[in-house]
Amino acid sequence: MSVTGGASTNYTYDGMSRLATVSDGTRTATYSRVSGSNLLANTTINNGTSDILTASRTYDILDRLTNITSNGISYNYTYDNSDKRTKNTLSDGSYWIYEYDNLGQITKGQKFTANGVAIWGQSFGYNYDNIGNLKSENRNGNIFKYTANNVNQYTQRTVPGRVNISGSADASAKVTIKQGSGTYTRPQRYGNYFNSFFTLDNSTTSVSDTFDVYAVKFDGTKDIVAKQSLDIFVPKTPELFTYDNDGNLLSDGRFTYTWNGENRLVSAVETGKQKIDFIYDYQGRRINKKVYSWNGSAWVLDSEIKFVYDRYNIVAEYDASNNLLNSYLWGEDVSGSLDGAGGVGGLLAVNNYLPCYDGNGNVMSYINAMDGTVCAEYQYNPFGGIISKSGTFANSFKMLFSTKYYDKETETFYYLYRDYKPEIARWLSRDPIEEQGGKNLYAFVNNSSPNGIDALGLDFIAVADRTLEIMNWVGIWYHYSIQYWESECPFDPLGHSDGFSEEEIKKKCREKAKKLASVELMPVDGYKAWRATSIQAGGGFRINAWEVWNVSISFIMFQDDGEDIMPIFDGNKSRVNKMWKRIESIAKNYKWAEEYGSATFEKWPQSIYETLGNNSNTFVHDTIMKVGLPWTEMDGFHPGNSHPQLSDEHSRFRYSIKPWRSGYQSTPEPSKNLLPITPYY
């Protein structure tokens, strides 16, 4: 296959299969590790002539990032005993202080100068209800109050008619702020910082205004003038919110939103002003964005952008005529893989510009790849809202907070599955994995954004094979369960059909994955619930056994350290979560021992009441078949025969005098019933 005008990216790996270099033919990024560790130490980018950017990282004894420095711009982190970041010190000595409540939710974020003076316009406070909805927010003395319904959707918030314009400029420069068409204000100054408050009447209607900030400095021969323009929108107070039956935001104080059947945002309309339309491909990725303006009688197309992806990272943007607008080069993100964290902190270059990051993968600045000069700088509040930006190209870049695409029209960040709005510190739609992702389906990173990211995890469902030991009996056998995993692995989360290989999961996924849930025929719960007993069997044999007492499960076993898993279903969070709900529904209503007397099972007429007829293997096989998934053999074991090494099982095991009970049944096993399987000695 040949491609005209295409681009290629080359990767090399070290002897431990870790990413070593990424090159697009113009630039080469080289990675080095902390000695004896997989932790990333340095990223160096060469422009073909010289090293133009070096980002270095240091860690403490707990492998927590303590410093990241890019071309002299540094961020130093201090942690509390629960691993929360409490202080972020910048290279100029200024610093952020963070405070948290007992649930780890951020309650305060404030920036100070190097000598401890609070910086205007950079003070934020948060107060939550018991489930993580904001009750009130303090922005530099401006109080916002929120009301939530019983499904954690904001129904309204009060919005103060007061905004502050703040930033930094050379201490010797004269700063002037122009409001609208002609009111000029000299802001308060403290060193390089400036701030000024403006009142806007939003009591009866929303208000839009433009503020132009000028900084003028005389260099000895002429005035040097810098200008930044800010478009401010303040909604009518109280601002009202409405939602559809799927929990998607339908309207706020500015936009009306439209969603497709996959809960993707397809349109945002600001009546009489602007309209933004989005198109998605079959994998749910946004591939087209159109922006319209209202001319008084119709919508007029202002711009169109087409997106090209490498998995879920945008690698190119084109205009309506297929002219290249921007190209993106990606490397290792904060997960330690190419895209395990959804690209957060992994962007290497945008055209001829290189991003510099803080410790959370937020783009804090861009530098010119040819001479290393800084051309854009950004600052964010604790929830990702842009509080200041400066530089010649500050309005040109789109990959900003959390290395996500910023839609300036809606002031939202695009995270592939959902859109995030820092203005209200939450998502526009529910979490596709529902409560598996946290108790509040709209909260962003559990309201603790200085300490984490919202990665595009790859979820998968797997059959687990555990080697088990029955108490102190020497016999070893196998136990199967079905497990639900949330992972940050570097694989395609968009619904490919091949599935993960067992080897990939063992080597790359499970060290970064989190097991969310598990269903199994016989729950493993330690041996403390067993009592030893001894009974007389026929033929003079004495049977040493254990009896169940005061527990509601039918089998308890001791688990060793080994566990193998074979994936049977994977994809994006929404797809996997829906499949898991189907599996749980079947598993929780699963019955296998209808009656002992007939020695048959209602569900499986061919099964008999013994180990080889009905066990955890049979349970897994039947459950996954019922939801339409193909059976995956584990190490060659077949349903009903997961203990092939015990050739004399029929002589070593006998029946229980009572039928097995479901692990989900609330009635306990009666005392002094023998185990379903009793070993002979």
C-alpha positions as CSV (number, residue, x, y, z in Angstrom):
1,M,0.0,0.0,0.0
2,S,1.3,3.5,-0.8
3,V,0.2,6.8,0.7
4,T,0.7,10.1,-1.1
5,G,1.7,12.9,1.2
6,G,1.5,10.7,4.3
7,A,3.8,10.7,7.3
8,S,5.4,7.9,9.3
9,T,6.4,7.4,12.9
10,N,9.1,5.1,13.9
11,Y,9.6,3.4,17.3
12,T,12.5,1.6,18.9
13,Y,12.6,-0.3,22.2
14,D,15.2,-1.3,24.7
15,G,16.2,-4.8,25.8
16,M,13.3,-4.9,28.3
17,S,10.7,-4.0,25.6
18,R,10.3,-0.4,26.9
19,L,9.9,2.5,24.5
20,A,13.4,4.0,23.7
21,T,12.8,6.4,20.8
22,V,10.0,8.0,18.8
23,S,10.9,9.7,15.5
24,D,8.9,11.3,12.7
25,G,11.9,12.0,10.5
26,T,12.2,15.5,11.6
27,R,12.4,15.1,15.4
28,T,13.5,12.3,17.6
29,A,12.4,11.8,21.2
30,T,14.6,9.6,23.4
31,Y,13.6,8.1,26.7
32,S,15.7,7.0,29.6
33,R,14.7,5.3,32.9
34,V,15.5,5.5,36.5
35,S,18.2,2.9,37.2
36,G,16.7,-0.5,38.1
37,S,13.2,0.8,37.5
38,N,10.6,1.3,34.7
39,L,10.0,4.9,35.9
40,L,10.7,7.5,33.2
41,A,13.7,9.7,34.1
42,N,14.3,11.9,31.0
43,T,12.7,12.7,27.7
44,T,15.0,14.5,25.2
45,I,13.8,15.8,21.9
46,N,16.3,16.5,19.1
47,N,15.3,18.7,16.2
48,G,17.8,17.1,13.8
49,T,20.5,19.5,14.8
50,S,20.6,19.7,18.5
51,D,18.7,18.7,21.7
52,I,16.0,21.3,21.9
53,L,14.0,20.1,24.9
54,T,14.9,17.9,27.9
55,A,12.3,17.0,30.5
56,S,13.7,15.4,33.6
57,R,11.8,13.7,36.5
58,T,12.7,12.7,40.0
59,Y,10.8,10.4,42.5
60,D,10.8,9.7,46.2
61,I,11.2,6.4,47.9
62,L,7.5,5.6,47.3
63,D,7.9,6.2,43.5
64,R,5.9,9.4,43.8
65,L,6.9,12.2,41.3
66,T,8.6,14.9,43.2
67,N,9.9,17.1,40.4
68,I,9.5,17.5,36.7
69,T,11.7,20.1,34.9
70,S,11.5,21.1,31.2
71,N,14.1,23.5,29.9
72,G,14.4,25.1,33.3
73,I,10.6,25.3,34.0
74,S,10.0,23.1,37.0
75,Y,7.2,21.8,39.2
76,N,8.0,20.4,42.7
77,Y,5.5,18.4,44.6
78,T,5.0,17.7,48.3
79,Y,2.6,15.0,49.5
80,D,0.7,14.2,52.7
81,N,0.5,10.7,54.3
82,S,-2.4,9.7,52.0
83,D,-0.4,10.5,48.9
84,K,-2.3,13.7,48.2
85,R,-0.4,16.6,46.7
86,T,-0.4,19.4,49.2
87,K,2.1,21.8,47.5
88,N,3.2,22.5,44.0
89,T,6.2,24.9,43.8
90,L,7.1,26.5,40.5
91,S,10.5,27.4,39.2
92,D,10.0,31.1,40.1
93,G,9.4,30.2,43.7
94,S,5.6,30.8,43.6
95,Y,3.5,27.9,44.8
96,W,0.1,26.3,45.0
97,I,-1.3,25.0,48.3
98,Y,-4.0,22.3,48.2
99,E,-6.3,21.2,51.0
100,Y,-8.7,18.2,51.1
101,D,-11.6,16.9,53.1
102,N,-11.7,13.4,54.7
103,L,-12.8,11.9,51.4
104,G,-9.8,13.2,49.6
105,Q,-11.8,15.9,47.7
106,I,-10.1,19.2,47.1
107,T,-11.5,21.9,49.3
108,K,-9.0,24.7,48.6
109,G,-6.4,25.6,46.0
110,Q,-4.6,28.9,46.3
111,K,-1.4,30.3,44.7
112,F,1.2,32.4,46.5
113,T,4.2,34.4,45.6
114,A,7.7,33.1,46.6
115,N,7.5,35.2,49.8
116,G,4.0,33.9,50.7
117,V,1.7,36.7,49.5
118,A,-1.6,35.4,48.0
119,I,-1.8,36.0,44.3
120,W,-5.0,37.8,43.1
121,G,-7.3,35.8,41.0
122,Q,-5.9,32.5,42.0
123,S,-7.8,31.5,45.0
124,F,-10.5,28.7,44.9
125,G,-12.6,27.0,47.6
126,Y,-15.0,24.1,47.3
127,N,-17.7,22.7,49.6
128,Y,-19.5,19.3,48.8
129,D,-22.5,17.4,49.9
130,N,-22.2,13.8,51.1
131,I,-21.9,12.3,47.6
132,G,-19.5,14.8,46.0
133,N,-21.8,17.4,44.4
134,L,-20.7,21.0,44.8
135,K,-22.8,22.9,47.3
136,S,-20.8,26.1,46.9
137,E,-17.7,27.4,45.2
138,N,-15.6,30.4,46.1
139,R,-13.7,31.9,43.2
140,N,-11.6,34.8,44.4
141,G,-14.4,35.9,46.7
142,N,-17.2,35.3,44.2
143,I,-19.6,32.7,45.6
144,F,-21.4,30.2,43.4
145,K,-24.1,28.0,45.0
146,Y,-25.2,24.7,43.5
147,T,-28.4,22.6,43.8
148,A,-28.4,18.9,42.8
149,N,-31.2,16.5,42.4
150,N,-31.4,12.9,43.8
151,V,-29.4,11.5,40.8
152,N,-26.5,14.0,41.3
153,Q,-27.4,16.3,38.4
154,Y,-27.1,20.0,39.0
155,T,-30.5,21.6,38.5
156,Q,-29.3,25.2,39.0
157,R,-26.6,27.4,40.4
158,T,-26.4,31.0,41.4
159,V,-23.9,33.0,39.4
160,P,-22.4,36.3,40.8
161,G,-22.4,39.2,38.3
162,R,-18.8,39.9,39.0
163,V,-15.7,38.7,37.1
164,N,-12.0,39.3,37.7
165,I,-9.3,39.8,35.1
166,S,-5.9,38.7,36.3
167,G,-2.5,37.8,34.9
168,S,1.1,38.6,34.9
169,A,3.3,41.1,33.0
170,D,6.8,42.6,33.4
171,A,6.8,44.6,36.6
172,S,7.9,47.7,34.7
173,A,5.2,47.4,32.1
174,K,2.0,49.5,32.3
175,V,-1.1,47.3,32.2
176,T,-4.4,48.6,31.0
177,I,-7.7,46.7,30.7
178,K,-10.3,47.8,28.2
179,Q,-13.9,46.7,28.7
180,G,-16.2,46.5,25.7
181,S,-16.1,49.5,23.5
182,G,-14.3,52.0,25.7
183,T,-13.9,51.8,29.5
184,Y,-10.3,51.6,30.5
185,T,-9.1,50.4,33.9
186,R,-5.6,50.3,35.5
187,P,-5.5,47.0,37.5
188,Q,-3.9,46.5,40.9
189,R,-0.3,45.4,40.7
190,Y,2.0,43.3,42.9
191,G,5.3,42.6,41.2
192,N,4.6,40.9,37.9
193,Y,0.9,40.2,38.8
194,F,-2.2,42.2,38.2
195,N,-5.9,41.9,38.9
196,S,-9.1,43.9,38.5
197,F,-12.8,43.1,39.2
198,F,-15.6,44.1,36.9
199,T,-19.4,44.1,37.6
200,L,-21.8,42.7,35.0
201,D,-25.6,42.7,35.5
202,N,-26.8,39.1,34.9
203,S,-30.0,39.4,37.1
204,T,-32.4,39.3,34.1
205,T,-30.4,37.9,31.2
206,S,-27.0,36.5,30.4
207,V,-24.2,38.9,29.6
208,S,-21.3,38.7,27.1
209,D,-18.4,41.2,27.0
210,T,-14.9,41.5,25.6
211,F,-11.9,42.6,27.6
212,D,-8.6,43.6,26.0
213,V,-5.5,43.6,28.2
214,Y,-2.6,45.8,27.1
215,A,0.9,45.7,28.5
216,V,3.2,48.5,27.4
217,K,6.9,48.7,28.1
218,F,9.4,51.3,26.9
219,D,12.7,49.6,25.8
220,G,14.7,52.8,25.5
221,T,13.8,53.7,22.0
222,K,10.1,52.6,21.5
223,D,7.1,51.1,23.2
224,I,6.7,47.4,23.1
225,V,3.0,46.5,23.2
226,A,1.5,43.1,24.1
227,K,-2.3,42.4,23.9
228,Q,-4.6,39.6,25.0
229,S,-8.3,39.6,24.3
230,L,-10.8,37.7,26.5
231,D,-14.4,37.0,25.7
232,I,-16.4,36.7,28.9
233,F,-19.8,35.1,29.2
234,V,-21.8,35.3,32.4
235,P,-25.1,33.3,32.4
236,K,-28.3,34.6,33.9
237,T,-28.6,33.8,37.6
238,P,-29.8,31.4,38.7
239,E,-28.5,29.2,35.8
240,L,-30.8,26.3,35.1
241,F,-29.8,22.8,33.9
242,T,-31.9,20.1,32.2
243,Y,-31.1,16.5,31.2
244,D,-32.5,13.8,29.0
245,N,-33.5,10.3,30.2
246,D,-29.9,9.0,29.7
247,G,-28.5,11.7,32.0
248,N,-27.0,13.8,29.2
249,L,-27.1,17.6,29.7
250,L,-29.7,19.1,27.4
251,S,-29.3,22.8,28.3
252,D,-27.5,25.2,30.6
253,G,-27.5,29.0,30.8
254,R,-25.8,29.2,27.4
255,F,-26.2,26.2,25.1
256,T,-28.7,23.6,24.0
257,Y,-27.1,20.2,23.6
258,T,-28.1,17.3,21.3
259,W,-26.8,13.7,21.7
260,N,-26.8,10.6,19.6
261,G,-27.8,7.0,20.6
262,E,-24.3,6.3,21.9
263,N,-24.5,9.4,24.2
264,R,-22.0,11.4,22.1
265,L,-22.4,15.1,21.8
266,V,-23.5,15.9,18.3
267,S,-24.5,19.6,18.6
268,A,-24.3,22.6,20.8
269,V,-26.3,25.7,20.0
270,E,-26.1,29.2,21.5
271,T,-29.3,30.8,20.2
272,G,-28.7,33.6,17.8
273,K,-24.9,33.4,18.0
274,Q,-23.2,30.1,17.3
275,K,-23.7,26.4,16.5
276,I,-21.1,23.6,16.8
277,D,-21.8,20.2,15.1
278,F,-19.8,17.0,15.6
279,I,-19.6,13.8,13.6
280,Y,-18.3,10.4,14.9
281,D,-17.0,7.3,13.2
282,Y,-18.2,3.8,13.8
283,Q,-15.8,3.5,16.7
284,G,-17.2,6.5,18.5
285,R,-14.3,8.8,17.7
286,R,-15.1,12.4,16.8
287,I,-13.9,12.9,13.2
288,N,-15.5,16.2,12.2
289,K,-16.3,19.5,13.8
290,K,-18.2,22.4,12.1
291,V,-18.6,25.8,13.6
292,Y,-21.5,28.1,12.4
293,S,-22.4,31.7,13.2
294,W,-25.9,33.3,12.9
295,N,-26.3,36.0,10.3
296,G,-29.8,37.1,11.4
297,S,-31.6,34.6,9.2
298,A,-29.5,31.5,8.8
299,W,-26.5,29.6,10.1
300,V,-23.3,30.3,8.2
301,L,-20.4,27.9,8.2
302,D,-17.3,29.5,9.6
303,S,-14.9,26.6,9.9
304,E,-14.7,22.8,9.5
305,I,-12.1,20.5,11.0
306,K,-11.5,16.9,10.1
307,F,-9.7,14.6,12.6
308,V,-7.4,11.7,11.9
309,Y,-6.6,9.2,14.7
310,D,-4.0,6.7,15.7
311,R,-6.3,4.7,18.0
312,Y,-7.7,7.5,20.2
313,N,-4.9,10.0,19.8
314,I,-5.5,12.7,17.2
315,V,-2.5,12.7,14.8
316,A,-3.8,15.3,12.2
317,E,-6.4,18.0,11.6
318,Y,-7.5,19.0,8.1
319,D,-9.8,21.7,6.9
320,A,-12.8,21.3,4.6
321,S,-10.6,21.2,1.5
322,N,-8.3,18.5,3.1
323,N,-5.5,20.9,3.7
324,L,-3.3,20.0,6.7
325,L,-3.9,22.3,9.6
326,N,-2.0,20.5,12.4
327,S,0.0,17.3,12.9
328,Y,0.6,15.7,16.2
329,L,3.4,13.4,17.3
330,W,2.8,11.1,20.3
331,G,5.1,9.1,22.6
332,E,4.9,7.6,26.0
333,D,2.1,9.0,28.2
334,V,1.9,9.0,32.0
335,S,0.9,5.4,32.1
336,G,4.3,4.4,30.8
337,S,2.9,3.1,27.5
338,L,2.1,4.7,24.2
339,D,-1.6,5.4,25.0
340,G,-2.5,3.6,28.2
341,A,-3.6,6.9,29.8
342,G,-5.4,8.2,26.7
343,G,-2.4,10.2,25.7
344,V,-2.2,12.3,28.9
345,G,1.3,13.7,29.0
346,G,2.3,11.8,25.9
347,L,2.2,14.5,23.2
348,L,5.6,15.2,21.8
349,A,5.0,17.8,19.2
350,V,2.4,19.9,17.4
351,N,3.8,20.9,14.0
352,N,7.1,22.7,15.0
353,Y,6.1,23.3,18.6
354,L,6.8,21.1,21.7
355,P,4.7,21.0,24.8
356,C,6.0,21.2,28.4
357,Y,4.1,19.5,31.2
358,D,3.5,19.6,34.9
359,G,3.4,16.4,36.9
360,N,-0.2,15.6,36.0
361,G,0.1,15.7,32.2
362,N,-1.3,19.2,31.8
363,V,0.3,21.3,29.0
364,M,1.8,24.3,30.8
365,S,3.7,25.8,27.8
366,Y,4.7,25.3,24.2
367,I,8.2,26.1,22.9
368,N,9.5,26.6,19.4
369,A,11.2,23.4,18.2
370,M,13.8,25.3,16.3
371,D,15.1,27.8,18.9
372,G,13.5,26.7,22.1
373,T,11.8,30.0,22.8
374,V,8.5,29.9,24.8
375,C,5.6,30.9,22.6
376,A,2.6,30.1,24.9
377,E,2.0,29.6,28.6
378,Y,-1.0,28.5,30.5
379,Q,-2.3,28.3,34.1
380,Y,-5.3,26.3,35.3
381,N,-7.4,26.3,38.4
382,P,-7.7,23.0,40.4
383,F,-10.4,21.7,38.1
384,G,-8.7,22.6,34.8
385,G,-10.3,26.0,34.1
386,I,-7.9,28.3,32.2
387,I,-7.2,31.2,34.5
388,S,-4.4,32.8,32.4
389,K,-2.7,32.4,29.1
390,S,0.1,34.4,27.5
391,G,2.4,34.3,24.5
392,T,2.3,35.0,20.8
393,F,0.5,31.7,20.0
394,A,-1.5,31.2,23.3
395,N,-4.8,31.1,21.3
396,S,-3.5,28.7,18.7
397,F,-3.0,25.4,20.6
398,K,-5.8,23.0,21.5
399,M,-4.1,20.3,23.5
400,L,-4.1,21.8,26.9
401,F,-5.4,20.6,30.3
402,S,-4.8,16.8,30.7
403,T,-3.4,16.9,27.1
404,K,-7.0,17.0,25.9
405,Y,-8.5,18.8,22.9
406,Y,-10.0,22.1,24.0
407,D,-13.2,23.3,22.2
408,K,-13.0,27.1,22.9
409,E,-16.6,27.6,21.6
410,T,-18.1,25.4,24.4
411,E,-15.2,25.8,26.8
412,T,-15.1,22.0,27.1
413,F,-12.4,19.3,26.9
414,Y,-13.0,16.3,24.6
415,Y,-12.1,13.0,26.3
416,L,-13.3,10.6,23.5
417,Y,-16.1,9.1,25.6
418,R,-17.3,12.3,27.3
419,D,-16.9,16.1,27.3
420,Y,-15.6,17.8,30.4
421,K,-16.6,21.3,31.4
422,P,-14.3,22.9,34.0
423,E,-16.7,25.8,34.5
424,I,-18.9,23.5,36.6
425,A,-16.1,21.0,37.4
426,R,-17.9,18.0,35.9
427,W,-18.9,16.0,32.9
428,L,-21.8,16.8,30.6
429,S,-22.9,13.2,30.7
430,R,-23.0,10.2,33.0
431,D,-20.0,7.9,33.5
432,P,-20.4,5.0,30.9
433,I,-19.2,2.5,33.5
434,E,-21.7,3.9,36.0
435,E,-20.9,3.4,39.7
436,Q,-17.9,1.2,38.8
437,G,-16.2,4.5,38.2
438,G,-17.2,6.1,41.4
439,K,-20.3,6.9,43.4
440,N,-21.0,10.2,41.6
441,L,-21.4,9.6,37.8
442,Y,-20.7,13.3,36.9
443,A,-17.7,14.0,39.3
444,F,-14.3,14.6,37.7
445,V,-11.6,12.3,39.1
446,N,-13.5,12.0,42.4
447,N,-13.1,15.8,42.9
448,S,-9.3,15.3,43.4
449,S,-7.9,16.5,40.1
450,P,-4.5,17.6,41.4
451,N,-3.8,13.9,42.2
452,G,-5.1,12.0,39.2
453,I,-6.2,11.9,35.6
454,D,-9.3,10.5,33.8
455,A,-7.6,8.0,31.6
456,L,-9.3,6.2,28.7
457,G,-9.1,2.8,30.4
458,L,-9.5,-0.4,28.5
459,D,-12.0,-2.6,30.2
460,F,-12.1,-6.3,29.7
461,I,-13.9,-9.4,31.1
462,A,-11.8,-12.5,31.7
463,V,-12.1,-16.1,32.9
464,A,-9.7,-16.6,35.8
465,D,-8.1,-20.0,36.6
466,R,-6.8,-20.3,40.1
467,T,-4.9,-23.2,41.6
468,L,-6.6,-24.0,44.9
469,E,-5.8,-26.2,47.9
470,I,-8.5,-27.7,50.1
471,M,-7.4,-27.0,53.6
472,N,-4.5,-29.1,54.7
473,W,-5.3,-31.8,52.2
474,V,-2.5,-32.3,49.7
475,G,-4.7,-32.5,46.6
476,I,-4.5,-29.5,44.2
477,W,-7.4,-28.6,41.9
478,Y,-8.6,-25.6,39.8
479,H,-11.2,-23.0,40.4
480,Y,-12.7,-20.7,37.8
481,S,-14.4,-17.4,38.0
482,I,-15.5,-14.6,35.7
483,Q,-13.8,-11.2,36.3
484,Y,-14.4,-7.6,35.3
485,W,-11.2,-5.6,34.9
486,E,-10.6,-1.8,34.4
487,S,-7.2,-1.3,32.8
488,E,-4.9,1.4,31.4
489,C,-3.2,-0.9,29.0
490,P,-1.8,0.2,25.6
491,F,-4.4,-1.6,23.5
492,D,-7.3,-0.5,21.3
493,P,-10.4,0.2,23.6
494,L,-12.7,0.9,20.6
495,G,-14.2,-2.5,20.2
496,H,-11.8,-4.6,18.2
497,S,-12.9,-8.2,17.7
498,D,-9.7,-10.1,18.2
499,G,-9.5,-9.6,22.0
500,F,-6.4,-9.4,24.2
501,S,-4.1,-12.4,24.3
502,E,-3.3,-14.0,27.6
503,E,0.3,-13.2,27.2
504,E,-0.4,-9.5,26.7
505,I,-2.5,-9.3,29.8
506,K,0.0,-11.1,31.9
507,K,2.9,-8.9,30.8
508,K,1.4,-5.5,30.1
509,C,-2.1,-5.2,31.4
510,R,-2.5,-6.6,34.9
511,E,0.2,-4.6,36.5
512,K,-1.8,-1.5,35.7
513,A,-5.3,-3.0,35.8
514,K,-7.8,-3.0,38.6
515,K,-10.2,-5.9,39.2
516,L,-13.6,-4.3,39.7
517,A,-15.8,-7.4,40.3
518,S,-15.9,-11.2,40.1
519,V,-18.6,-13.8,40.0
520,E,-18.0,-17.5,40.7
521,L,-19.8,-20.7,41.6
522,M,-18.0,-21.3,44.8
523,P,-16.7,-18.1,46.5
524,V,-13.3,-18.3,48.0
525,D,-13.4,-17.0,51.5
526,G,-10.5,-18.5,53.6
527,Y,-10.9,-21.5,55.9
528,K,-11.9,-19.7,59.1
529,A,-15.6,-20.7,58.5
530,W,-14.8,-24.4,58.6
531,R,-14.8,-26.7,61.6
532,A,-12.9,-30.0,61.5
533,T,-15.0,-33.2,62.1
534,S,-14.5,-36.9,61.9
535,I,-17.1,-39.4,60.9
536,Q,-17.3,-43.2,60.5
537,A,-17.8,-44.3,56.9
538,G,-18.8,-47.7,55.6
539,G,-16.2,-50.5,55.4
540,G,-14.4,-49.3,58.5
541,F,-13.0,-46.2,56.8
542,R,-12.7,-43.0,58.9
543,I,-13.3,-39.8,57.0
544,N,-11.6,-36.5,58.1
545,A,-13.8,-33.7,56.8
546,W,-14.9,-30.2,57.5
547,E,-18.4,-29.0,58.0
548,V,-19.9,-25.6,57.1
549,W,-21.3,-23.6,60.0
550,N,-23.1,-20.2,59.9
551,V,-22.1,-19.3,56.4
552,S,-24.2,-18.7,53.3
553,I,-21.8,-20.2,50.8
554,S,-21.4,-23.8,49.7
555,F,-17.6,-24.1,49.3
556,I,-14.6,-22.4,50.9
557,M,-11.1,-23.0,49.8
558,F,-7.6,-21.7,50.4
559,Q,-6.1,-19.9,47.4
560,D,-2.4,-19.8,46.4
561,D,-0.6,-16.9,44.8
562,G,-1.1,-18.1,41.2
563,E,-3.9,-16.9,38.9
564,D,-4.2,-17.1,35.2
565,I,-6.7,-15.1,33.2
566,M,-8.0,-15.4,29.7
567,P,-9.9,-12.4,28.2
568,I,-13.2,-13.2,26.7
569,F,-14.6,-9.7,26.0
570,D,-13.0,-6.3,25.8
571,G,-13.8,-2.8,24.5
572,N,-14.7,0.6,25.7
573,K,-16.1,1.2,29.1
574,S,-19.7,1.4,28.0
575,R,-19.7,-1.8,26.0
576,V,-17.9,-3.9,28.7
577,N,-20.1,-2.5,31.5
578,K,-23.2,-3.5,29.6
579,M,-21.9,-7.0,29.0
580,W,-20.9,-7.3,32.7
581,K,-24.4,-6.5,33.8
582,R,-25.8,-9.3,31.6
583,I,-23.2,-11.7,33.1
584,E,-24.1,-10.6,36.7
585,S,-27.8,-11.0,36.0
586,I,-27.3,-14.6,34.9
587,A,-24.8,-15.5,37.6
588,K,-26.8,-14.1,40.5
589,N,-29.8,-16.2,39.4
590,Y,-27.8,-19.3,38.7
591,K,-29.1,-22.6,40.2
592,W,-27.4,-25.9,39.8
593,A,-28.6,-28.3,42.4
594,E,-32.4,-28.5,42.1
595,E,-32.7,-31.8,44.0
596,Y,-30.2,-34.5,45.1
597,G,-32.5,-37.4,44.9
598,S,-32.7,-37.6,41.1
599,A,-28.9,-37.0,40.8
600,T,-29.7,-34.6,37.9
601,F,-29.8,-30.9,37.4
602,E,-32.7,-28.9,36.0
603,K,-30.4,-26.7,34.1
604,W,-28.0,-29.4,32.9
605,P,-29.9,-32.8,32.6
606,Q,-26.7,-34.5,31.6
607,S,-24.8,-33.4,34.7
608,I,-24.7,-35.6,37.8
609,Y,-24.2,-34.5,41.3
610,E,-20.4,-34.8,41.6
611,T,-17.2,-33.0,40.9
612,L,-16.9,-34.0,37.3
613,G,-20.5,-33.2,36.5
614,N,-20.9,-29.7,37.9
615,N,-18.2,-27.4,39.1
616,S,-16.9,-23.9,38.7
617,N,-15.7,-24.7,35.2
618,T,-19.3,-25.7,34.2
619,F,-20.6,-22.6,35.8
620,V,-18.3,-20.3,33.8
621,H,-18.9,-22.2,30.6
622,D,-22.7,-22.0,30.9
623,T,-22.7,-18.4,32.0
624,I,-20.6,-17.0,29.2
625,M,-22.4,-19.1,26.6
626,K,-25.7,-17.6,27.8
627,V,-24.6,-14.1,27.0
628,G,-23.4,-15.1,23.6
629,L,-19.6,-15.2,24.2
630,P,-17.4,-18.0,22.8
631,W,-16.0,-20.4,25.3
632,T,-12.3,-20.0,25.9
633,E,-10.5,-23.1,27.1
634,M,-8.1,-22.5,30.0
635,D,-4.9,-24.6,29.7
636,G,-6.8,-27.4,27.8
637,F,-9.4,-28.0,30.6
638,H,-12.9,-28.6,29.5
639,P,-16.2,-27.9,31.3
640,G,-16.9,-30.6,33.9
641,N,-13.3,-31.8,33.9
642,S,-11.0,-29.2,35.5
643,H,-9.1,-31.6,37.7
644,P,-7.5,-34.1,35.2
645,Q,-4.5,-34.8,37.4
646,L,-6.7,-36.6,39.9
647,S,-7.3,-39.8,38.0
648,D,-9.0,-41.5,40.9
649,E,-11.5,-38.7,41.7
650,H,-14.5,-41.1,41.8
651,S,-12.9,-43.0,44.7
652,R,-11.5,-40.0,46.4
653,F,-14.7,-37.9,46.5
654,R,-18.2,-38.7,47.7
655,Y,-21.4,-36.9,47.6
656,S,-22.7,-34.5,50.2
657,I,-25.9,-35.5,51.9
658,K,-27.4,-32.1,50.9
659,P,-27.5,-30.3,47.6
660,W,-25.1,-27.5,46.9
661,R,-26.3,-24.0,47.5
662,S,-25.8,-20.8,45.5
663,G,-23.2,-18.4,46.8
664,Y,-25.9,-15.7,46.4
665,Q,-28.4,-17.5,48.5
666,S,-29.1,-15.9,51.9
667,T,-30.0,-19.0,53.8
668,P,-27.0,-20.5,55.6
669,E,-26.0,-24.2,55.2
670,P,-27.4,-26.1,58.1
671,S,-24.8,-27.0,60.7
672,K,-23.1,-30.4,60.6
673,N,-23.7,-30.9,56.8
674,L,-20.7,-32.5,55.1
675,L,-18.8,-30.7,52.4
676,P,-20.1,-31.3,48.9
677,I,-16.8,-32.9,48.3
678,T,-15.2,-34.9,51.1
679,P,-11.6,-36.2,50.8
680,Y,-10.8,-39.7,52.2
681,Y,-7.8,-40.6,54.2
